[in-house]
Every structure is written in structure tokens, then in C-alpha cells.
Amino acid sequence: MEKEKKAGRYARVLEQLETLLLKSNNTVSDMATIAALLHHKMDDFFWTGFYLLHDGQLQVGPYQGSLACIDLKKDTGVCWAGVNRRETVVVPDVHAFPGHIACDGRSNAEIVVPLFGKTGEVFAVLDVDSTRKNAFDEVDAVWLGKIVSLVQQPQ
């Protein structure tokens, strides 16, 4: 998808989410709504969901797609890279990423966006996989960052 078209679609998704999430006061509900809308509106989103930090572990949260890994091995894979680096990680080819965790072997590209709590700590990540290599770029990074900023901060 060309960058302008993709940015336009993200803008419409963001606008729709802003309206939908006005009615929510729950972090998990926000995540479930975001995962569902992104998964069904964006091309190439094969697995779309959240992993939440809980007692030092990354555990699966709301998602859309094939069966997920429940716990991700600490400091391994793209999701932990997003947590540890405290920044969005775009991986054009997951098979070339050291320590990649393959919950579904059909995934070929991945983007992970960290979510920050009120005190600046990472409390979760948005994880999106694609079956197409090079599926994600800076347009995805910018817009997904805007979208995850809509998630209610946990208490």
C-alpha cells in the first residue's frame, strides 16, 4: 500500500477509535477495541494484539489472529526489544532478527510499539505481525504510536 493511502487509512482509524474510546474507562477494553479495528481495517495485519508486563513477564493480552504465545521469554524477541529499548521496533524480516519468537511460523515481518504509563514506565506493547516481508515502515510507526496513546493508563 502506498504511504499516502496507508496514512489516510490510519487517520480514519484513529478518528474512529477516538470516538469509540470516549465511552471506555478500561485499559483492557481499549486494547481489545484497538486490536479488533486495526486487524480488520489495515492490510497485511496477520496478528494484531497486546502483550502486557505483569510481574516482570510479558503476557498476552487482547488480540486478533491465530493462537498466541501466552508468555514471552524474558529479554528475547521483538516485543522484549520494544520494552528494553523503550521505542518502536520495525523488523522487515523476522527470520533475520536474533532471538525472534515464532508463535506462528507464517509471520515474516513485525512491528512493536511500547505503551508508557503515567510515570513513564512501559506497561505493554502493541505487537503486529504480517505474512509479508517489509510490510511495516515509518508510516506504521508514527500512526501506531498515535493510536496506542489513546489507551487508558492502568491505575
N, C-alpha and C positions, 0 to 999 in steps of 0.2 A: 504494500500500500504506500503510495507516495506520502511524503512528510506532511504536506498541507492538508491532504484529505484525512490523514490519521490525526493530526492536531485538531481539525474540525470535529471529528467524531469524539475525541476526548473532551473537547469543550462542551459538547452536547451532553455527554455522560456526566461530567462534573455538574452542570446545571441541574440535571435530573436528580443527581444524588443530593445536592444542596437542598432541594425541595423535599425529597423523601426523608432525609435525616433530621429535618426540623422536628419531626414527630418523635424522634428517638431520644432516649436518655440512657442508653445502654451500649457499652463498648462492643459486646458480642453481637448484638443486633446490627450495629453499624457495620461491623466486619462482614456479617452474613449478607447484608444488602449490597455492599460494595463488591464482594466476590461474585455474587449472582449476576449483577448488572454488567460488570466488566466481562465476565466469562461469556455472556450471551451477546454482547454488543461489539466486542473487539475481535478482529480477525486474528488468527494464529494463537489464541489463548486456549491451550490444551488443558492446563491445570492452573487454577486461579484460587489462591487462598492465603490464609494467615497462619503463621506459627507464632505462638506466644511464649515468652520467657516465664517459666514457673520454677522457682527453687533452683535456679541455675541450669535448667533444661529448656530446650526448645521443643514445645509440644504442639501438635497440630490443633488448629482452631477451625473456624468456619471456612469451608472451601467448596469448590465446584470442580468436578472432573473425576478421574479414576482414583482408585483407592490410594490413600496417602500413607507415608511413613508416620507413625504416631510420635516417636521420639527421634530427634536427630542427634547423632553422636557429637558430643561437645567439641567445638573448635574444628569441625570438619564440614566441608561442603560450602555451597554458595550462601545459604541462609546464615550460617555462622560467620562467614566473611562479612556479610552486611552488618551483623551485630558488632563484631570486633572492630571493623573499620569505621563504623558509625556513618556509613554512606551507602548510596545506591551502588549496586554491583550489577553490571551488564556483562553477560557471558555469551558470546556469539556461538560457541561450540562447547557444550558441557563436557564432552568427552576429552577435551584438552585442558579442563580445569582440574588441578591437583586435588584429590580427595573428594571429588564430586560424589554425592549420594544419589544413586539412581533408584528412586521409588518406583518409577515406571520407565522401562528401557526405551520407550518411544520418544522421550524428551530429548531434544537436541540443542535447545537454547533456553536461557533463563535470565530473568531479571528479579532482583531482590531489593526492596525498598524498606529501610528501617522506620519504625514509628517511635517517636520520642514522647516521654511523659512530661508532666509539669515541671519536674526538677531536672530535665534533660537526659534522663536515662532511657535507653532503648527498652521498650516493654514488649515489642512484637516486630515482625517483619511481614510485609506483603511479598508473596512468592508467586511468580507467574512463569510457567513453562510453555514451550512451544515445540511442536514436532519439526518445525522448520529452522534450520541453522540461520544465524544472523537475523532473527526475527525482531530483535529489540535494539533500540538506539537511544540517542539523547532526547528525542521527542517523547518516547515512552518514559524515560527517567524523569523528565520535567513534569509531565502531566500526572503520572502516578504519584509523584511527590505531593502535588496539589491535592489529589484525591485522598491520600491517606491522612492528610492534615485535617480532614473532616471527622475522623474517628474520635469519639468521646474519650477523653483521658480516663484511665481507670482511677478509682478512688484510693 
